[in-house]
């Protein structure tokens, strides 16, 4: 087994495009659940909004590409409004149901043949990212430095994406230590208490849903441009739960957990994948037990097992505080 | 016995349900709320005198908490009007009422467990600049106000003897401390009217005394207090006026010493409990009797098994 190659891939993945997109999306989820206590089980829907926003703005509506970026955010904000206005007055569970349903409805609608002229149907939207890559200084096909190994376009998105992720993280950190953050955290703890103290809980929840949604949309924009395409079937519900996995791994309601959780999530996926393939090639895993294509599924089982163990031994995640966790249980 | 000997502003007000007060801060009229077939609240009229402590008492299920929820906007009545400080506030949402100066606490304390005691306090302050989304990003807009709020919170915390807990999570406080925190936090709103839902429930007797002192000190600051209570001793000790509810209706009103003698009240409220134990010793004796009887009943049961 080639350990150095597995290690190299894991590191490259931990800093790669997938991790950037996940980190950005998970920051949004952290705003929703970690700080405001909103149960959003359809976060990938917001990511899809960002991706389709930028894709449709450029190809379908023929707008200026930079305006397209804005359209991506606007799509996500509208999605948050449509979901939030009717459900945020109700108990938390309703938002959970509506978000997971709405993200799935959106995916199925945009992949329908009827809408193909607008959304590209099941093949999605392509050929919109070129104007952005005109700015790409990494013109060679492959770049390799230290353990890192990226294609030129990928490297471009990473060098744009990570600073953006840090910028958003710092903004959220500042927001959450302000009185605004205090109100949303109070709503997370007990909405009625916040209302009794004169805070318009509904309005703050809506703001939080829109903020986290817009950040999810930004992740979708990075994804769409990074892959130069928007595919409807990327946005399946299981992606939402991968985002949750990354968030829980890092620690819910902690400022750095989306970044570290996402990096670890992708590194672990790559390592388990590499190790199992290695064991297969040496014959340690016989082919009657598991064949090549099954590795992809089994690694998610292992991630699930890892999360289950995490919940047992370190339920607060990497950054979380055990003391805080125990308070919650009261 | 009422604690202050000063002549009550309610002198001369007749002791009857729904009577008008000379200077009411809150007037409720024709308020009804039914849950299915059960008329939980059916209050013809109640007015609350400004600057006094009014107790709302009644047996379990009398509709006191429901009435509280209706008054504070946490529940909507089927009909009825509420006038607070001269303004009609029927259907106004709880957060608006709080900003208008009517603040409530809850029967089950709602301390925000994963916020520090100080953060709990600071949350209560009204009209915070930094609570607006865009300004929240720029501390220069709200840092000054935050300092003022913090100073006020420190002051209240020391009055409520919680200063040593200021940086602890509110979830680490004891039940009694949580009651104190909730009351202190309500004061951060700078209310004119404080509605306390069973402030003494689940609090040990020593702390009850200190809570009572705090409630009295609120009155001396000119804050009006309405509180729900079960314990007649507490009611007698601090309230200036008592409103008695039973089965959703107001059945009596008057000063505590008069209410204690009212036959309707004794019937509906005290009467329902007249066989309840009066002292701990009696209670233990009764429990022992019950256990004995239970043991006798159980014996043939074990044979049958």
Interface residues (C-beta under 8 A of the other chain):
Chain A: X171 X174 X175 X178 X179 X180 X181 X182 X183 X185 X186 X188 X189 X190 X192 X193 X194 X195 X196 X197 X198 X199 X200 X201 X207 X211 X323 X324 X327 X328 X330
Chain B: X72 X74 X93 X94 X95 X96 X98 X99 X103 X104 X105 X106 X110 X111 X112 X113 X114 X115 X119 X122 X123 X124 X126 X128 X129 X130 X131 X132 X133 X136 X137 X139 X142 X146 X169 X171 X172 X185 X186 X188 X189
